[in-house]
Amino acid sequence: MQWRMFHVPLHLFLQNGAVMRINLKLFATFRVGRFSAEAREYPPGTPVAAVIRDLRIPEEQIGMIMLNNRHAEPDQQLHEGDNLALFPLVGGG
Amino acid sequence: MDKIIRVNMTDLSTKVETVPSAWAGLGGRALTSTIVAAEVPPTCHALGPNNKLVFAPGLLTGTPAANSGRLSAGAKSPLTGTIKESNAGGTAAQMLARLGIKALIIEGLPKGEAWYSLHVSTDGVTIQEETELVGRGNFAVVEAVEARLGKKTGILTIGPAGEMKMTAANISVKDPDSKIRSHGRGGLGAVMGSKKIKFISIDDKGAPGVKIADPEKFKTAARTFAKALLDHPVSGEGLPTYGTNVLVNILNEAGGLPTRNFTHGQFAAHEKICGETMHDTIVARGGKPKHGCHAGCIIQCSQVYPDKEGKYVTSGFEYETIWGLGADCCVDNLDDIALADNIMDDIGIDSIETAVMFGVAMEAGILPFGDGKGIIRLLKEEIGKGTPLGRILGGGAGSVGKAFGVTRVPVVKNQGIPAYDPRSVKGIGITYATSTMGADHTSGYTIATNILNVGGYVDPLKKDGQVELSRNLQIATAAVDSTGMCIFIAFPALDIPECLPALIDMINARFGIALTGDDVIELGKYILKTERQFNIEAGFTKADDRLPEFFNVEPVPPHNVVWDFSGEEIDEFWNF
């Protein structure tokens, strides 16, 4: 799977006061030096890729993105109250 | 020269046979299923004199190929009534392969009440009467046999569950640290118990070893193969760090973690039992986060889980066990689950069947949901001692459901459904329904593609593509199960183009043959069709290739979905 990098348009950050809250969860090695779960604020319409970049997770390390319990793509836009979960490539059986 | 060893427990005789030419290119599951299909009457009683218990190392077992040390055990299953192959790590497979033993076939039943052990060496196999270890747990058997025959002895053993012919009983295999791996599924421990064999010891001193036809070609292919295993993030990093238990949080997030006897898809206390927590606990207590089940394993998905004092509790602590006693039974204490895992190893009972069974037992009111201490007590005091209740519990999920009138009983062909809800991960439901083994995630692990983005992506909540995905994986898995390879080589094999050709090159170099990828696919198809034919002759029809009714009518949160495949859609699986 190819992951493209997405730019967050600068004007989103310049919208005064417009913020949305998302619940962000990290798993496996992504927790190391970061956190397990945090509520975070971003400008409305921020795509998943921008959050990944904000966390300084290299895109090639992303194994799974789950948005509200469903698989998602990096270009999907986030909405108020979304639950976003990021996993490195891991597996079991 | 490779050979077949036959043990007849009716007249207590043994013989060494040459390998029939039709079996020469087979190993592992291909060989056990071929032998069982050829020699066991499909309608026989699995615990009667006509069933046979067959052990076979894989085609590459005993070579330096990474992760090739798995042993297949086959028979007619007393749990499912179908053909069964169950494979395990440990040291026995490589020892049998080095001894040139392509298969060990145990047939007949002894008269009388005596128990026996078998000893396998360069001299063939001998049968001894056993008195001291009858009734003992598997850890005591390993300790005693090592004291008698030496630390390096390979051991296959059954605990009290197998002796009592409980249909959830497993066969334990000594691992490199004198702990235990298991031929877990399908009640093969009961078959060994019916034949009155407490343990099999293996001494490979003076063994000829495995000859490789083209050593240079083998070395090159083995290097490429090992590199693929180490390069893939799942086999190279994820599995060694978190073990298979990393899946708790993944399935929970995907809403496919069966909880409270398959009534929910998420477990509120998932963080207490997840792989991340387990890893941190093991490290803090001075245990081993990674560990191999056999020499030559470079994935190291196993671990050694100690208690608060740093003392050994269990190893090979798998996602399915932790899911089952954890989420499905709502137990949020990893130490209780680890102790239960240790007891299951010791009494010799399948930790998947037993975990699914406890979910049903809790619904039946035998003990409350969340009662980890109650699970430990029932394992020790009822199942381990073979009380009437213990024998019902030791018969698995279906047995408890019948005895207590429970209708929500997650089994297919009477085998417990493991750790992935088929309503919210639909591909695995096709595998559960169609597997020749009864419900078995490993026979076509669609979780890779439905959930983990390995080998592409097929949406777990939609029906599209699931039958084809399961079919392709079941065919490939049947072939891989014949090589002696660990199933986790599938992760790199699905994603790294050099991996599978290197595996085939190793087989070709080992035997001096020229198999192609198509030949390997054909082998997989042959195995599935051979197994299915056995099941048809045993009386199974397509009506048995179905999930229990409750999956059709009870939506599972958070996605609130039901199992919505029609019978005709499921039956498409067999169109190959």
Chai-1 contact restraints between the chains, C-beta under 6 A:
chainA,res_idxA,chainB,res_idxB,connection_type,confidence,min_distance_angstrom,max_distance_angstrom,comment,restraint_id
A,F27,B,N249,contact,1.0,0.0,6.0,A-B,restraint_1
A,A28,B,Y242,contact,1.0,0.0,6.0,A-B,restraint_2
A,A28,B,V246,contact,1.0,0.0,6.0,A-B,restraint_3
A,G63,B,N453,contact,1.0,0.0,6.0,A-B,restraint_4
A,M64,B,N453,contact,1.0,0.0,6.0,A-B,restraint_5
A,M66,B,E253,contact,1.0,0.0,6.0,A-B,restraint_6
A,N69,B,G255,contact,1.0,0.0,6.0,A-B,restraint_7
A,N69,B,P558,contact,1.0,0.0,6.0,A-B,restraint_8
A,A85,B,E253,contact,1.0,0.0,6.0,A-B,restraint_9
A,L89,B,P233,contact,1.0,0.0,6.0,A-B,restraint_10
A,L89,B,V234,contact,1.0,0.0,6.0,A-B,restraint_11
A,V90,B,G238,contact,1.0,0.0,6.0,A-B,restraint_12
A,V90,B,V246,contact,1.0,0.0,6.0,A-B,restraint_13
A,G91,B,V234,contact,1.0,0.0,6.0,A-B,restraint_14
A,G91,B,G238,contact,1.0,0.0,6.0,A-B,restraint_15
A,G91,B,L452,contact,1.0,0.0,6.0,A-B,restraint_16
A,G91,B,F491,contact,1.0,0.0,6.0,A-B,restraint_17
A,G92,B,T244,contact,1.0,0.0,6.0,A-B,restraint_18
A,G92,B,V246,contact,1.0,0.0,6.0,A-B,restraint_19
A,G92,B,L247,contact,1.0,0.0,6.0,A-B,restraint_20
A,G92,B,Y319,contact,1.0,0.0,6.0,A-B,restraint_21
A,G93,B,T244,contact,1.0,0.0,6.0,A-B,restraint_22
A,G93,B,Y445,contact,1.0,0.0,6.0,A-B,restraint_23
